[in-house]
Amino acid sequence: MQRYEQLLQLIQSCRRDFERFYQKQNRRAGIRLRKRMQELRRLAKEIRDEIQQLRRTFPPKPKRRWYQRSTGATDSGAGMEIG
């Protein structure tokens, strides 16, 4: 959850510059906002890479065959013959 907190903090830190740029048309706020958006992009890429690495360490799921049907009560009738 540390990554989530980092992401949230970075987004919240942009609020004032969003308001200044879009409501007051402050050019410097736009520059700061673009810089923070670049930081957000970098952080998102780091998180995506980290997720991909962690997924590779998970044990593989058993593959499900097409002929194995679920035994759930919400069966839609798929695979039933019409006669």
C-alpha positions as CSV (number, residue, x, y, z in Angstrom):
1,M,0.0,0.0,0.0
2,Q,3.0,2.3,0.2
3,R,2.9,2.7,-3.6
4,Y,-0.7,3.7,-3.5
5,E,0.0,6.3,-0.8
6,Q,2.8,7.7,-3.0
7,L,0.5,7.9,-6.0
8,L,-2.2,9.5,-4.0
9,Q,0.1,12.1,-2.4
10,L,1.5,13.1,-5.8
11,I,-2.0,13.6,-7.2
12,Q,-3.1,15.6,-4.2
13,S,0.0,17.8,-4.5
14,C,-1.2,18.9,-7.9
15,R,-4.5,20.3,-6.8
16,R,-3.4,23.9,-6.2
17,D,-1.5,24.1,-9.5
18,F,-4.6,22.7,-11.3
19,E,-6.7,25.4,-9.8
20,R,-4.2,28.2,-10.5
21,F,-3.6,27.1,-14.1
22,Y,-7.2,26.3,-15.2
23,Q,-9.1,29.0,-13.2
24,K,-6.6,31.8,-13.0
25,Q,-4.6,31.0,-16.1
26,N,-1.3,31.2,-14.2
27,R,1.5,30.1,-16.7
28,R,4.0,29.1,-14.0
29,A,1.4,26.8,-12.4
30,G,1.1,25.2,-15.8
31,I,4.8,24.6,-15.9
32,R,4.8,23.0,-12.4
33,L,1.8,21.0,-13.3
34,R,3.5,19.6,-16.4
35,K,6.5,18.7,-14.3
36,R,4.3,16.9,-11.7
37,M,2.5,15.0,-14.5
38,Q,5.9,13.8,-15.7
39,E,6.7,12.6,-12.2
40,L,3.3,10.9,-12.1
41,R,4.1,9.2,-15.4
42,R,7.4,7.9,-14.1
43,L,5.9,6.7,-10.9
44,A,3.1,4.9,-12.8
45,K,5.7,3.2,-15.0
46,E,7.7,2.1,-11.9
47,I,4.5,0.6,-10.4
48,R,3.6,-1.1,-13.6
49,D,7.1,-2.7,-13.8
50,E,6.9,-3.7,-10.2
51,I,3.5,-5.4,-10.7
52,Q,4.8,-7.3,-13.7
53,Q,7.8,-8.5,-11.7
54,L,5.6,-9.6,-8.8
55,R,3.1,-11.4,-11.2
56,R,6.0,-13.5,-12.5
57,T,6.7,-14.8,-9.0
58,F,3.1,-16.0,-8.4
59,P,2.5,-19.7,-8.9
60,P,0.8,-20.5,-12.2
61,K,-2.9,-21.2,-12.2
62,P,-4.0,-24.6,-13.6
63,K,-5.2,-24.2,-17.2
64,R,-8.9,-24.7,-17.7
65,R,-9.9,-26.9,-20.6
66,W,-12.7,-25.8,-22.9
67,Y,-14.7,-28.9,-22.1
68,Q,-14.6,-28.3,-18.3
69,R,-17.8,-26.6,-17.4
70,S,-18.4,-24.6,-14.2
71,T,-20.7,-26.1,-11.7
72,G,-22.1,-22.8,-10.5
73,A,-25.8,-22.1,-10.2
74,T,-25.6,-19.3,-12.7
75,D,-25.1,-21.6,-15.6
76,S,-26.4,-19.9,-18.8
77,G,-26.9,-23.2,-20.6
78,A,-23.8,-22.9,-22.7
79,G,-22.7,-26.1,-24.2
80,M,-26.2,-27.7,-24.1
81,E,-27.4,-29.5,-27.1
82,I,-30.6,-28.3,-28.8
83,G,-32.7,-31.2,-29.8
